[in-house]
Amino acid sequence: MNKLDFILTLRGRLENLPQEDVEDRLRFYMEMIEDRMEEGLSEEDAVAELGTVEEIAAQIIAEIPLAKLVKERVKLKR
């Protein structure tokens, strides 16, 4: 998987989170991939080292406070 595919897939998995949190996390993972590429890894290898999108999305969702998630859900319903 290349960087663009990874970021787009991750964005899709995080679509119900607050947009600010999603953008912060996407920037973080883009920087991680770029750092690994600067160290000599190919784009695909740099992405593969991060783990699966599903694992990363689950970890990100677990880190978001429940109150913030509820607030975002209420905002989306309005």
N, C-alpha and C positions, 0 to 999 in steps of 0.2 A: 504494500500500500504506500502511495506517495503522500507527501505532506498535505496537499490540497484535499485528497480523498479523506485522510485522517481528520482534518479540521472540519470538513463539511459533515462527516459522519458524527463526530463528537458534538457539533452544534445541534444536529438533529436529535441526539439523545438527551440534550440538555434544554430543549426548547421550552419546557415548562418552568424553568428556573428564572429568577430575576435576571433581566438582560445584562445588567452591570456585572453580575457574577459570571455569567456566561462569557462575556467579552474578556474579563480578567483571566479566566481559566484558559481561554483560547490563545490569548497572548502568551501566557506562561508556557503552554505546550509548543507553540510555534518557536519560541526562544529556545526551548530545550532541544527541539529538533535541529535548529540552526546551529546551536553550540556543538552538538554531536557531529554535524556535518563539517564544521570547522576543524574538528579533531580528526577528520579523515574518513568518517563513515559515509557510505552512500545514503541517499535520501531514504530509500526503502529500509536499510539496516537501522538508520537512526529512528525511524518510526517504529520498527519492530522491537527495538530495545525498550520502548515505553510500556509495552504490554498491549492488551486488547482494548479497543474502544469501550467495550462493555464493562470491563474491570475499572477503567479510568472513570467512566461516567458514574458507575456505582459509588466509587470512592468520593467523587465530587459531590454527589447528591447527599451522601452520608455526612459530609462536612458542613453543609448548609444548615443553619439553625432552623428548627421546625417552625418557629414563629414567622420567620422570613418566608418560608415556603407557603404557609397558610395565607399570609398577606398577599403574596403574588397570585395565588389561586383566586382570592376574593377579587382582586383587581382585574383579572382576566375575565371573570364572569360578568362584570359590570358593563 
